[in-house]
């Protein structure tokens, strides 16, 4: 009887693994603090004893924790037409619980869950702009953990559980990243609201996620102290979350220069560097970084 077992019994298919079944097991491991027993099998007799059946069984029944999508007609799709895989179905029921809030769950749904579902259903989300050069995505990292043709495939469960540990670490980190970013939103909004010149935002007290400033129309540069050093950095603001294109770059005459050479051309005595492309620069002091931003505004 299930109530006599300490661990939740989780059934997932054996053989080759994919990101969706790997992340399903990772999610349940987080949800139950590791108190799960995972059996990789296709023996349907085992399904009846399980607390969870994942990515196998041809049944989607969330009330009884059956999460498969291979049955005729699948198990539904989102408004954006990305079809649910087992991971998306499991996330739909337990995402909020494992994340601690709907908002964090929604962030990971877009950033990670839908990407994994799309991959499992053969939907390519990336646009290849350079021939034979492709992005290495999270899903590729999971695929790289499968045994090659020269490795012992009879020991594939060892590879699977190593991939699960990796996926678990990723989920925990992404939940933490989303949580901390949400907490930063009000802090960034206060700084923005109280800035005299909203084109230059200054994080004077602590480092905060600069990409939150994309949500405001005016900011062109943000000044902040380096997280792992004593120098100050001034960074451009991107036009949107999906591009590296900046609203305003640093002067091209600064690009690639540092120290005395940069100080001479920029007119900022403690300037220390400017990256090629003009996307960020640095100075020894907060005043120097602000001065660099102001000079860039007028260039």
Backbone bond lengths (Angstrom), bond angles and torsions (degrees), N, CA, C in turn:
res aa  C-N    CA-C-N  psi(-1)  N-CA   C-N-CA  omega(-1)  CA-C   N-CA-C  phi
1 X - - - 1.462 - - 1.527 109.69 -
2 X 1.342 117.27 138.91 1.461 121.87 -174.45 1.525 112.94 -59.03
3 X 1.342 117.06 -36.11 1.461 118.68 -174.15 1.522 111.82 -71.26
4 X 1.342 117.99 -15.37 1.451 121.30 176.88 1.524 112.40 -83.49
5 X 1.343 117.65 -15.49 1.453 121.07 -178.14 1.515 110.60 -84.77
6 X 1.308 116.18 139.66 1.463 120.74 176.72 1.516 110.26 -75.01
7 X 1.332 116.93 -42.73 1.456 122.11 -177.12 1.519 111.50 -98.63
8 X 1.332 115.80 149.12 1.454 120.66 172.39 1.527 108.35 -73.77
9 X 1.325 116.31 132.37 1.462 121.14 179.10 1.522 108.92 -88.92
10 X 1.320 115.79 119.62 1.455 122.89 -176.00 1.519 109.40 -116.11
11 X 1.331 116.00 124.08 1.460 121.72 176.83 1.521 108.99 -105.61
12 X 1.327 115.33 130.37 1.456 121.78 174.36 1.526 106.72 -139.28
13 X 1.328 116.92 153.24 1.462 119.12 -173.97 1.526 111.52 -64.48
14 X 1.320 115.64 151.53 1.458 120.90 175.99 1.523 109.87 -87.72
15 X 1.341 116.42 -170.62 1.459 120.60 -179.10 1.515 111.37 78.11
16 X 1.317 115.96 -153.38 1.461 121.30 -177.65 1.526 110.38 -61.98
17 X 1.329 115.77 147.02 1.465 119.81 -179.83 1.519 110.71 -117.39
18 X 1.326 113.73 161.61 1.459 122.61 -177.05 1.529 108.98 -133.15
19 X 1.326 117.47 167.13 1.469 119.19 -179.52 1.523 113.91 -57.34
20 X 1.343 118.31 -34.61 1.467 118.00 -175.25 1.525 112.45 -67.95
21 X 1.339 119.30 -44.12 1.462 119.48 179.36 1.525 111.36 -72.97
22 X 1.333 117.30 -33.10 1.465 120.88 176.61 1.527 110.52 -62.38
23 X 1.340 116.83 -47.68 1.464 119.92 -178.34 1.521 111.92 -71.77
24 X 1.333 118.35 -27.44 1.464 120.63 173.77 1.527 110.75 -58.95
25 X 1.319 115.75 -49.64 1.468 120.26 -179.01 1.528 110.30 -66.32
26 X 1.339 116.74 -38.89 1.463 120.23 178.06 1.521 110.89 -60.77
27 X 1.331 117.16 -43.29 1.461 121.63 -179.79 1.531 111.01 -61.09
28 X 1.330 116.51 -45.85 1.463 119.84 -179.44 1.524 111.51 -67.40
29 X 1.312 117.08 -33.66 1.462 120.32 177.50 1.530 110.54 -63.67
30 X 1.342 116.36 -38.94 1.469 120.28 176.54 1.526 110.27 -69.07
31 X 1.322 116.04 -45.01 1.464 121.62 -176.64 1.524 111.88 -59.79
32 X 1.337 116.42 -40.16 1.467 120.81 -177.26 1.526 112.38 -106.34
33 X 1.344 115.78 18.79 1.464 120.78 175.34 1.527 111.97 53.55
34 X 1.316 116.14 41.19 1.456 121.68 177.33 1.508 115.36 82.43
35 X 1.336 117.82 -3.92 1.466 120.78 -176.52 1.522 111.24 -84.37
36 X 1.339 115.72 60.38 1.457 121.16 176.18 1.524 109.33 -132.23
37 X 1.315 114.94 149.75 1.461 121.59 173.06 1.525 106.94 -115.39
38 X 1.318 116.13 120.97 1.458 121.28 -174.93 1.526 109.90 -105.66
39 X 1.317 115.50 127.94 1.464 121.34 174.30 1.518 108.13 -119.66
40 X 1.314 116.29 124.84 1.464 121.44 177.41 1.534 108.03 -97.29
41 X 1.326 115.42 109.23 1.461 120.40 -175.47 1.522 110.34 -156.89
42 X 1.318 114.95 159.88 1.461 121.04 171.82 1.531 110.74 -115.14
43 X 1.308 116.25 11.18 1.459 122.12 179.76 1.524 109.59 -77.43
44 X 1.325 116.80 108.64 1.463 121.04 -174.57 1.525 113.10 -64.03
45 X 1.325 118.28 -21.83 1.460 120.74 177.65 1.530 111.24 -63.93
46 X 1.349 115.39 -27.75 1.464 119.67 -179.91 1.521 112.04 -75.05
47 X 1.337 116.24 -22.85 1.458 119.59 -174.88 1.526 111.66 -62.32
48 X 1.319 117.09 -36.11 1.460 121.08 -174.50 1.527 112.61 -65.00
49 X 1.323 117.23 -25.08 1.461 120.95 -178.50 1.533 112.61 -89.68
50 X 1.342 116.75 -7.34 1.461 120.52 -170.25 1.523 112.79 -84.94
51 X 1.323 115.79 149.07 1.461 121.93 170.67 1.525 110.44 -80.77
52 X 1.333 115.99 -30.69 1.461 122.43 178.27 1.524 109.27 -137.81
53 X 1.329 115.55 137.42 1.458 121.86 171.16 1.521 107.18 -123.33
54 X 1.338 116.06 118.77 1.461 121.78 -169.75 1.520 111.98 -118.25
55 X 1.331 116.07 128.71 1.460 122.72 170.54 1.527 113.27 61.58
56 X 1.313 116.10 26.36 1.460 121.58 177.99 1.528 107.81 -162.90
57 X 1.325 116.73 155.58 1.458 121.10 175.50 1.506 115.31 108.39
58 X 1.342 116.96 -11.54 1.465 122.23 177.52 1.527 113.03 60.06
59 X 1.332 116.68 30.77 1.469 121.15 179.77 1.526 109.22 -136.51
60 X 1.333 115.37 132.08 1.455 120.71 168.15 1.509 107.58 -115.43
61 X 1.313 116.59 106.99 1.460 123.42 -178.99 1.532 107.56 -142.81
62 X 1.333 117.56 86.88 1.467 120.13 -174.88 1.517 113.49 -61.98
63 X 1.331 117.87 -27.32 1.463 120.09 179.07 1.524 111.84 -64.84
64 X 1.334 116.12 -27.76 1.464 121.10 178.92 1.526 111.93 -113.14
65 X 1.327 116.09 17.89 1.458 123.10 175.43 1.535 112.96 56.17
66 X 1.329 114.51 45.17 1.469 121.23 172.81 1.530 106.96 -110.23
67 X 1.334 115.74 117.09 1.461 120.22 -172.10 1.530 111.15 -128.41
68 X 1.335 114.92 81.87 1.458 119.27 174.38 1.518 109.17 -124.32
69 X 1.322 116.03 159.19 1.463 120.96 -177.73 1.531 111.75 -135.00
70 X 1.342 116.72 9.53 1.463 120.27 -175.60 1.535 113.09 -89.95
71 X 1.312 117.71 -3.95 1.452 121.34 -179.72 1.535 110.70 -68.61
72 X 1.296 115.88 162.60 1.466 120.69 178.94 1.532 109.80 -57.55
73 X 1.312 115.79 127.84 1.456 120.80 -179.01 1.511 113.71 88.91
74 X 1.353 117.59 -7.09 1.448 121.11 178.77 1.518 112.62 69.46
75 X 1.333 115.43 -157.66 1.466 120.76 -177.65 1.525 111.32 -131.02
76 X 1.333 115.75 29.73 1.458 119.84 175.24 1.517 113.52 100.40
77 X 1.323 114.66 168.06 1.460 120.48 179.17 1.524 109.39 -145.44
78 X 1.319 114.75 162.14 1.453 121.70 -177.69 1.526 110.68 -82.68
79 X 1.331 115.30 173.69 1.465 120.09 177.89 1.525 111.56 -62.65
80 X 1.338 116.48 -29.52 1.466 119.60 178.85 1.527 112.58 -85.52
81 X 1.332 116.46 8.67 1.462 124.60 174.69 1.528 114.04 77.72
82 X 1.329 118.72 4.99 1.468 119.85 173.92 1.525 108.21 -76.85
83 X 1.320 115.29 117.31 1.456 121.42 -177.28 1.529 110.65 -72.16
84 X 1.319 116.28 147.18 1.456 120.85 178.69 1.523 111.67 -75.02
85 X 1.322 115.90 133.16 1.461 121.40 165.56 1.524 106.61 -100.40
86 X 1.327 116.96 -175.16 1.462 120.17 -178.42 1.528 111.05 -60.05
87 X 1.321 117.08 -39.17 1.462 119.71 -178.51 1.521 111.44 -65.04
88 X 1.314 117.52 -44.17 1.453 120.54 178.35 1.512 112.40 -62.03
89 X 1.325 116.69 -38.06 1.461 120.86 178.68 1.526 111.10 -66.92
90 X 1.327 115.87 -42.70 1.463 120.06 178.61 1.527 110.23 -66.34
91 X 1.335 116.07 -39.88 1.465 120.43 179.40 1.519 110.91 -64.35
92 X 1.318 116.91 -36.62 1.466 120.73 -179.05 1.529 110.61 -59.22
93 X 1.327 116.99 -33.03 1.467 120.07 -179.48 1.527 112.44 -89.93
94 X 1.330 117.27 -38.78 1.460 119.90 -170.32 1.533 114.64 -115.77
95 X 1.321 117.98 -0.47 1.454 120.34 -177.39 1.521 113.57 -58.74
96 X 1.321 116.53 -46.50 1.466 120.37 -179.46 1.526 110.57 -64.09
97 X 1.317 116.96 -40.57 1.464 120.65 -178.52 1.527 111.28 -65.29
98 X 1.319 117.03 -42.46 1.462 119.37 -177.64 1.525 111.54 -75.27
99 X 1.332 116.91 -26.81 1.471 120.95 -179.41 1.519 113.03 -87.98
100 X 1.319 116.80 -28.47 1.453 120.47 -178.67 1.507 114.30 94.49
101 X 1.342 118.05 -8.32 1.465 120.53 176.81 1.520 110.14 -162.46
102 X 1.326 115.64 155.60 1.459 121.17 177.56 1.520 110.97 -65.32
103 X 1.318 117.16 -38.01 1.463 120.69 -176.42 1.522 111.39 -64.86
104 X 1.331 117.01 -44.09 1.460 120.13 177.92 1.523 110.26 -65.35
105 X 1.321 116.39 -41.29 1.465 120.56 178.21 1.520 111.33 -60.12
106 X 1.328 116.50 -40.59 1.472 120.63 179.79 1.531 111.34 -66.05
107 X 1.335 116.44 -37.79 1.463 120.18 178.71 1.525 110.48 -62.86
108 X 1.341 116.71 -46.52 1.461 119.98 -179.71 1.521 112.41 -71.21
109 X 1.330 116.28 -28.15 1.466 119.88 176.21 1.525 109.87 -57.29
110 X 1.336 116.59 -46.41 1.462 120.51 -178.41 1.522 112.38 -76.69
111 X 1.332 115.81 -40.26 1.457 120.03 -173.04 1.518 113.22 -76.30
112 X 1.335 117.48 -33.39 1.457 120.70 -170.92 1.528 114.23 -129.54
113 X 1.336 117.10 -50.26 1.463 120.82 -171.26 1.527 111.54 -63.84
114 X 1.325 117.03 -48.52 1.467 119.63 -178.94 1.521 111.84 -66.55
115 X 1.319 116.67 -30.13 1.474 120.15 176.96 1.521 110.22 -65.21
116 X 1.337 116.53 -42.77 1.463 121.03 179.20 1.517 110.88 -68.09
117 X 1.328 117.07 -41.55 1.465 120.31 177.96 1.523 111.23 -62.83
118 X 1.324 116.53 -43.83 1.464 120.56 -179.90 1.523 110.95 -61.34
119 X 1.330 115.95 -42.25 1.461 120.21 178.09 1.517 111.26 -60.82
120 X 1.326 116.53 -44.34 1.467 119.81 -177.00 1.524 111.81 -66.48
121 X 1.320 116.24 -27.14 1.460 120.29 179.90 1.525 112.67 -95.87
122 X 1.339 116.73 6.93 1.467 120.32 175.25 1.506 114.64 78.18
123 X 1.335 117.17 22.11 1.459 121.11 179.77 1.526 109.26 -97.13
124 X 1.316 117.14 119.82 1.465 122.61 -179.01 1.523 109.62 -85.56
125 X 1.328 116.77 117.33 1.459 121.54 -178.61 1.519 113.12 -93.96
126 X 1.321 117.30 -9.29 1.457 120.22 -176.55 1.518 110.85 -101.82
127 X 1.320 115.22 149.94 1.460 121.57 177.48 1.522 108.59 -107.97
128 X 1.314 116.24 116.60 1.458 120.66 -177.67 1.522 109.79 -79.61
129 X 1.357 115.99 111.98 1.456 120.91 -176.80 1.524 112.79 -97.44
130 X 1.324 116.72 -18.66 1.462 121.59 -179.83 1.519 108.27 -125.64
131 X 1.317 117.14 126.30 1.457 122.09 -175.55 1.528 111.07 -57.19
132 X 1.327 115.58 130.08 1.466 124.11 177.10 1.532 113.87 66.28
133 X 1.318 117.18 14.42 1.460 120.59 173.23 1.523 107.57 -120.06
134 X 1.335 116.55 119.09 1.453 120.97 -173.55 1.532 110.31 -124.74
135 X 1.331 117.81 149.06 1.469 119.65 176.68 1.519 110.67 -68.34
136 X 1.318 116.55 141.20 1.469 121.78 175.51 1.515 107.11 -94.93
137 X 1.324 116.38 106.49 1.452 121.94 -171.43 1.524 111.41 -98.24
138 X 1.323 115.63 172.64 1.454 120.96 177.28 1.523 111.54 -54.55
139 X 1.310 116.01 -41.40 1.458 119.68 179.56 1.529 111.37 -61.88
140 X 1.326 117.46 -36.13 1.459 120.92 177.97 1.523 111.11 -64.48
141 X 1.335 116.54 -34.87 1.463 120.47 178.89 1.526 110.30 -62.81
142 X 1.334 116.79 -38.58 1.471 119.84 177.58 1.520 110.52 -68.73
143 X 1.323 116.75 -43.90 1.464 119.53 179.02 1.529 111.70 -60.67
144 X 1.331 117.34 -32.54 1.461 120.57 -179.12 1.521 111.97 -68.60
145 X 1.324 117.09 -13.30 1.461 120.71 -179.78 1.523 112.80 -90.80
146 X 1.324 117.15 -3.92 1.458 120.09 175.92 1.534 109.81 -77.77
147 X 1.321 118.26 149.70 1.466 120.04 -179.62 1.526 111.59 -66.77
148 X 1.321 115.94 145.06 1.463 120.93 175.11 1.518 109.34 -79.88
149 X 1.299 116.82 176.04 1.467 120.88 -179.53 1.533 112.29 -65.74
150 X 1.345 117.20 -18.21 1.457 120.58 -179.09 1.525 112.68 -94.15
151 X 1.333 116.75 -7.54 1.456 120.05 179.99 1.522 110.41 -96.00
152 X 1.303 115.52 163.86 1.457 121.58 -175.25 1.526 110.49 -76.29
153 X 1.323 116.29 100.88 1.466 119.89 -176.93 1.530 112.31 -72.95
154 X 1.336 117.79 -13.93 1.466 119.73 177.58 1.529 110.85 -69.17
155 X 1.321 115.97 -15.74 1.458 121.72 178.65 1.528 111.04 -103.75
156 X 1.333 116.36 30.22 1.461 120.42 -172.61 1.527 112.41 -65.67
157 X 1.342 117.65 -26.96 1.470 118.96 178.63 1.521 111.46 -59.91
158 X 1.326 117.55 -34.23 1.460 121.31 177.50 1.521 110.47 -62.22
159 X 1.332 116.52 -41.67 1.464 121.23 177.14 1.528 110.21 -65.52
160 X 1.342 115.91 -41.41 1.464 120.79 -178.63 1.519 111.42 -60.25
161 X 1.323 117.94 -48.86 1.455 120.45 -175.89 1.527 112.02 -71.50
162 X 1.317 116.94 -26.70 1.460 119.56 172.30 1.525 109.97 -66.14
163 X 1.339 116.34 -40.82 1.464 120.63 176.76 1.526 111.07 -64.90
164 X 1.330 117.33 -37.72 1.467 121.20 177.85 1.522 110.74 -62.19
165 X 1.327 117.24 -43.34 1.466 120.64 178.59 1.528 110.67 -60.32
166 X 1.325 115.52 -41.84 1.463 120.67 178.02 1.531 110.26 -62.65
167 X 1.338 116.99 -47.81 1.463 121.52 -179.33 1.521 111.29 -62.98
168 X 1.314 116.52 -36.75 1.471 121.00 178.30 1.521 110.63 -62.88
169 X 1.323 116.50 -44.03 1.463 120.29 177.71 1.531 111.11 -61.49
170 X 1.339 116.26 -41.19 1.464 120.27 179.38 1.526 110.73 -63.38
171 X 1.315 117.06 -45.57 1.467 120.43 -179.92 1.530 111.34 -61.38
172 X 1.323 116.87 -45.30 1.466 120.47 -179.85 1.522 110.55 -61.00
173 X 1.336 116.69 -43.67 1.460 120.10 179.75 1.524 111.71 -66.29
174 X 1.328 117.70 -42.75 1.463 120.41 -178.60 1.528 111.58 -66.46
175 X 1.310 117.14 -35.01 1.464 120.48 175.41 1.532 109.68 -65.10
176 X 1.320 116.63 -43.38 1.467 121.59 178.39 1.526 110.78 -63.79
177 X 1.325 117.07 -44.79 1.465 121.46 179.69 1.522 110.69 -59.97
178 X 1.336 116.74 -46.23 1.469 120.95 -179.65 1.523 110.81 -64.48
179 X 1.322 117.32 -42.55 1.467 121.55 -179.29 1.530 110.57 -61.46
180 X 1.335 115.72 -47.84 1.460 119.36 -177.98 1.531 111.50 -67.44
181 X 1.325 116.50 -34.55 1.460 119.68 179.39 1.524 110.84 -67.37
182 X 1.318 116.70 -39.61 1.462 120.27 177.48 1.530 110.27 -62.25
183 X 1.342 116.68 -41.01 1.457 120.53 178.80 1.527 111.62 -63.98
184 X 1.342 116.11 -28.29 1.467 120.30 -178.83 1.522 112.74 -77.94
185 X 1.315 118.09 -18.72 1.459 120.93 -173.73 1.528 112.31 -57.62
186 X 1.321 117.60 -45.90 1.465 120.13 -177.83 1.521 110.95 -69.16
187 X 1.348 117.15 -34.52 1.465 120.58 178.72 1.524 110.80 -65.46
188 X 1.337 115.44 -44.39 1.464 120.20 178.95 1.524 110.21 -64.92
189 X 1.314 116.59 -40.25 1.466 120.15 -179.99 1.528 111.24 -62.89
190 X 1.336 117.24 -39.63 1.470 120.53 177.95 1.528 110.60 -64.03
191 X 1.334 116.34 -44.24 1.470 119.97 -179.70 1.521 110.16 -63.76
192 X 1.316 117.12 -44.59 1.466 121.45 178.11 1.526 110.54 -59.86
193 X 1.322 116.74 -47.81 1.470 121.03 -176.50 1.515 111.80 -62.65
194 X 1.338 117.59 -31.82 1.463 121.22 -176.49 1.522 113.40 -96.69
195 X 1.333 117.52 5.66 1.462 120.87 179.76 1.523 110.16 -80.87
196 X 1.336 116.94 129.27 1.458 120.81 179.05 1.527 110.90 -66.62
197 X 1.316 116.62 -47.68 1.460 121.53 176.42 1.526 107.37 -109.42
198 X 1.312 116.45 104.14 1.451 120.57 -173.77 1.531 112.91 -75.32
199 X 1.297 116.63 0.89 1.465 120.29 174.18 1.527 111.01 -79.85
200 X 1.335 115.86 -25.26 1.461 121.29 178.28 1.526 107.93 -123.75
201 X 1.325 116.05 112.08 1.456 121.54 -179.85 1.521 108.46 -101.51
202 X 1.333 116.05 132.63 1.460 120.57 -176.25 1.531 110.16 -115.05
203 X 1.337 115.63 116.64 1.462 120.90 172.36 1.527 106.99 -91.56
204 X 1.320 117.02 86.15 1.459 121.00 -171.38 1.522 113.62 -82.85
205 X 1.333 117.67 -26.34 1.463 120.35 -173.34 1.530 113.19 -97.76
206 X 1.328 117.94 -33.75 1.456 120.10 -177.33 1.523 110.00 -159.35
207 X 1.321 115.12 157.05 1.457 120.07 176.48 1.527 109.08 -73.02
208 X 1.323 116.22 134.90 1.463 122.14 177.57 1.526 108.80 -133.23
209 X 1.330 118.31 158.09 1.473 120.30 -179.25 1.527 111.47 -62.16
210 X 1.318 116.42 111.80 1.462 120.51 -175.46 1.522 112.56 -69.99
211 X 1.337 117.73 -22.85 1.458 118.99 -178.27 1.521 112.42 -67.68
212 X 1.343 117.75 -14.88 1.463 120.11 175.26 1.522 111.60 -64.94
213 X 1.336 116.52 -22.40 1.470 120.13 -179.50 1.525 112.23 -72.97
214 X 1.318 117.68 -12.77 1.464 120.86 176.01 1.530 110.48 -60.77
215 X 1.326 115.84 -25.67 1.467 120.90 -177.88 1.527 113.46 -72.10
216 X 1.341 116.64 -10.06 1.464 121.12 -179.24 1.527 109.42 -111.72
217 X 1.337 117.99 145.31 1.470 119.64 -172.13 1.527 115.34 -78.14
218 X 1.332 118.52 -28.64 1.469 119.96 -170.62 1.528 116.14 -84.68
219 X 1.338 120.45 -38.80 1.465 120.21 -170.26 1.530 113.97 -57.10
220 X 1.328 114.64 131.97 1.470 122.13 175.65 1.528 111.04 -113.49
221 X 1.345 116.37 -31.83 1.462 121.10 -179.45 1.529 109.55 -138.38
222 X 1.333 115.25 151.83 1.458 120.82 173.77 1.524 108.03 -129.91
223 X 1.323 115.65 135.38 1.462 123.03 -179.24 1.525 108.65 -108.96
224 X 1.335 117.16 132.57 1.456 120.76 -179.38 1.529 110.03 -157.62
225 X 1.315 116.68 159.69 1.456 121.51 176.70 1.516 109.19 -83.32
226 X 1.333 116.83 139.81 1.454 120.64 179.40 1.528 110.52 -58.96
227 X 1.329 116.58 141.62 1.450 120.86 -178.94 1.522 111.61 -66.62
228 X 1.341 116.78 -33.21 1.464 120.00 -172.63 1.527 112.27 -119.27
229 X 1.303 117.39 28.44 1.447 120.26 179.89 1.516 111.05 -161.98
230 X 1.321 115.28 -171.96 1.457 121.31 -176.93 1.527 112.92 -106.22
231 X 1.322 116.94 -8.73 1.462 120.33 -178.92 1.531 110.59 -78.73
232 X 1.327 114.59 164.32 1.456 121.60 176.76 1.522 109.53 -109.07
233 X 1.312 115.71 144.01 1.458 120.95 -177.04 1.523 109.71 -121.32
234 X 1.309 115.90 146.05 1.464 121.56 172.45 1.522 106.70 -125.41
235 X 1.322 115.51 124.11 1.462 122.16 -170.90 1.522 110.62 -123.83
236 X 1.315 115.34 144.85 1.459 120.39 177.46 1.528 110.66 -73.94
237 X 1.315 116.84 161.67 1.463 123.10 177.20 1.521 108.56 -106.64
238 X 1.333 115.91 130.95 1.464 120.23 179.75 1.533 111.03 -71.35
239 X 1.326 115.00 157.84 1.465 120.26 179.19 1.525 111.66 -70.93
240 X 1.334 116.84 -29.56 1.462 120.78 178.30 1.519 108.50 -158.76
241 X 1.326 116.45 172.55 1.459 120.99 -179.46 1.520 112.31 -69.26
242 X 1.312 117.57 -19.96 1.461 120.94 -172.27 1.526 113.49 -103.43
243 X 1.340 116.52 19.13 1.453 118.69 -179.16 1.524 110.00 -147.48
244 X 1.333 115.37 154.51 1.464 120.92 172.49 1.528 110.78 -94.10
245 X 1.326 116.70 -0.53 1.456 120.69 -178.75 1.531 109.52 -70.36
246 X 1.323 115.36 127.14 1.467 120.55 -174.63 1.525 111.94 -92.14
247 X 1.321 115.26 157.28 1.460 121.01 176.22 1.524 110.67 -69.55
248 X 1.329 116.22 -34.82 1.463 120.87 176.40 1.528 108.44 -157.76
249 X 1.325 117.08 127.88 1.460 121.54 179.63 1.530 110.80 -92.96
250 X 1.310 115.15 164.44 1.461 119.87 171.94 1.524 109.28 -71.43
251 X 1.340 117.54 156.42 1.470 120.61 -178.71 1.527 112.04 -54.10
252 X 1.312 115.87 138.27 1.462 120.53 -177.16 1.529 111.99 -61.51
253 X 1.331 116.70 -26.97 1.473 120.16 179.60 1.528 111.78 -67.08
254 X 1.341 117.65 -15.73 1.463 121.37 179.10 1.532 112.35 -88.08
255 X 1.300 117.46 -21.52 1.464 121.75 -167.64 1.531 111.90 -58.19
256 X 1.330 115.61 131.06 1.450 121.91 174.95 1.515 114.43 77.64
257 X 1.315 118.66 0.30 1.461 121.20 -177.72 1.528 110.37 -96.71
258 X 1.343 115.71 158.19 1.460 119.92 179.58 1.525 110.89 -149.72
259 X 1.314 114.17 164.63 1.466 124.12 174.12 1.535 112.29 49.54
260 X 1.325 118.44 -129.01 1.461 121.31 -172.22 1.522 112.67 -60.81
261 X 1.333 115.85 -38.00 1.466 119.33 -179.85 1.523 110.53 -63.95
262 X 1.327 116.85 -43.47 1.463 120.69 179.36 1.529 110.78 -70.36
263 X 1.327 116.53 -39.81 1.464 119.79 178.45 1.523 111.01 -58.82
264 X 1.319 116.31 -38.97 1.459 120.85 -179.01 1.523 111.60 -68.11
265 X 1.330 116.87 -46.82 1.461 119.75 -175.41 1.526 112.11 -76.42
266 X 1.339 117.53 -29.29 1.467 120.94 -177.92 1.526 112.99 -89.72
267 X 1.331 115.93 -25.59 1.454 119.04 -176.05 1.502 113.89 82.14
268 X 1.354 117.26 12.14 1.466 122.64 178.72 1.527 107.07 -110.87
269 X 1.322 117.36 114.54 1.464 121.68 -168.48 1.525 114.23 -63.66
270 X 1.338 118.08 -31.94 1.472 119.11 -177.93 1.527 112.82 -107.51
271 X 1.328 117.24 22.08 1.466 121.06 174.43 1.525 109.47 -63.14
272 X 1.323 117.01 140.38 1.468 119.12 -176.39 1.524 113.83 -120.79
273 X 1.334 118.28 -25.16 1.462 118.97 178.45 1.521 111.09 -167.95
274 X 1.323 115.24 159.81 1.467 122.60 169.36 1.520 107.04 -144.93
275 X 1.289 116.57 123.85 1.460 120.74 -175.73 1.516 110.81 -71.11
276 X 1.342 115.09 146.21 1.461 119.97 172.03 1.521 109.76 -55.08
277 X 1.324 117.14 138.08 1.452 121.51 -174.87 1.512 112.42 96.14
278 X 1.344 115.76 -17.77 1.454 119.59 175.75 1.504 115.26 68.71
279 X 1.363 116.71 34.76 1.467 118.53 -177.19 1.524 112.65 -96.33
280 X 1.343 118.08 -21.01 1.452 119.10 171.60 1.525 109.74 -156.93
281 X 1.330 114.05 159.73 1.457 121.56 -179.58 1.520 108.12 -145.31
282 X 1.343 115.50 172.65 1.448 118.31 -177.34 1.511 112.13 -146.93
283 X 1.327 114.82 159.01 1.458 122.23 177.52 1.521 108.34 -144.48
284 X 1.324 116.04 166.61 1.453 119.98 -179.27 1.522 112.12 -75.60
285 X 1.321 117.43 -21.93 1.461 120.84 -176.75 1.519 111.59 -129.70
286 X 1.334 114.89 162.15 1.457 120.15 174.84 1.524 110.49 -62.30
287 X 1.327 115.75 -41.04 1.466 120.13 -179.69 1.532 110.94 -61.60
288 X 1.330 115.38 -40.82 1.459 119.18 179.09 1.517 111.97 -64.91
289 X 1.341 116.94 -41.04 1.463 120.59 179.23 1.524 110.76 -64.79
290 X 1.322 117.29 -42.00 1.464 121.02 177.79 1.527 110.37 -62.99
291 X 1.314 116.01 -40.40 1.462 120.46 179.48 1.532 110.91 -63.08
292 X 1.327 116.74 -39.45 1.459 120.95 177.72 1.527 110.79 -63.14
293 X 1.329 116.62 -40.77 1.462 120.70 179.23 1.534 110.31 -64.29
294 X 1.325 116.35 -43.56 1.465 119.85 -179.39 1.531 111.78 -64.41
295 X 1.325 116.26 -40.92 1.460 119.12 178.57 1.528 111.04 -65.77
296 X 1.349 116.39 -36.79 1.463 120.44 178.42 1.528 111.58 -66.40
297 X 1.334 116.28 -33.05 1.464 120.88 178.46 1.527 111.03 -59.79
298 X 1.321 116.14 -39.18 1.459 121.53 -172.80 1.520 112.88 -92.41
299 X 1.321 116.06 2.00 1.472 118.54 -178.66 1.530 110.07 -87.74
